[in-house]
Amino acid sequence: MVGSAGDVTAFRGEILDFTGDPATLGDAAHRHFPDGLLVVRNGCVAALGPAMEILASVPADAVVTDYRGKLIVPGFVDTHVHYAQTDIIASYGAQLLEWLERYTFPVEACFGDPDHAREVAEFFLDELLRNGTTTAMVFATTHRTSVDAIFEAANARALRLIAGKVLMDRNVPASVRDSADSGYADSKALIARWHGRDRLAYAVTPRFAPTSTERQLELCGRLLDEHPGIFLQSHVAENRGEVAWVAELYPWSRSYLDVYDHYGLLRPRAVYAHCIHLDARDRQRMAATGAAMSFCATSNLFLGSGLFDARAAHDAGVRVGLGTDVGGGTSLSMLRTLDESYKVCQLAGQTLSPFRAFYLATLGGAAALYFDDRIGSFAIGKEADFVVLDPTATPLLARRMARTTTLAEKLFAFMILGDDRAVHATHVLGAPAHRRTSV
Ligand SMILES: [Zn+2]
């Protein structure tokens, strides 16, 4: 028996997860149970296998939720997103640097107001859950209140979430600017308050090299050294104009990435969004230091930034996760993000198999965040965050699904045609956190 009835729940349906990267391991990378059972005890995975084999081990009075006809996969992991930009998604006509000036800084300036920050944080996290995303690495704003708001809202939903206060002490309006010293002190206070509390973790968050002084980047390195286990999130090599600006601001640097390297900001648990305009040496440094890339397809297309080189990242041995990068990104849906990731790879003369796509959205993202010992698959003992996908969610999806004969075809239909409507339910630590009600 896997536990007493009171703390055991089970979920029956088609189940898929990954034990490694399909790009390396091929078919051995996934586990698939057409009629499977996922058993959860105290919020963690207690058993997984064919329903007919393990049903007998479940206490007779435990609740077994019947998701037959649906596909259960681990909760999606979004490795790069800005909750404060929720309200500027779908804003017209700019590339990165103009986008920041015209849309981002004005909207982020409002997050000194705790009521506003709270309202946006609540909406944002409900949207994540509606889209099947159960873990995210999130930029707040320069204001401490913006960090408190997102962590309070995440904790109320028992989410495993990483967030941090944006550090920007130059080249931005005063309404979103801090100083090297105040940014350091505020970050320290927020780390003490939030890091390691329940499922929450803190990320030191310099927006990007152009908006921090060298002193501020130096202090980011100090924060990381002083608090082992905390994270870092930033942006690198997104846009050519940005790359040229960094070369002017840091004339001594070999490359944009080299600026971060100089201050000790390449290390495990450091996640860099975009990583488009890098060279081979940059990728080698990321692999050698354990830093991760966040591939943000919808944002890269929407802002006209460029095409992420997924093959080069993989060949170099760099950890890669997927990011929605809202509001530069155009959807909080990981399924929409997989669709655009596939197209980016096509434009780069590469391919993204449906298995690798779902790996990146789950275990790959968890590994990019060094959380793969806790989430990202249904290995025994892991936290039971999962999504239930409905292959009949829309008439077109149902029609296409009816013609599929393999799991790969089914996954591909989900990633090309699916969106939040395909998310039938989202569970956090085994408990229902979202259930789709309207058709
Ligand atoms: Zn971003």
Residues whose N, C-alpha, C, O or C-beta is under 5 A from the ligand:
A	BS01	ZN	A273 D325
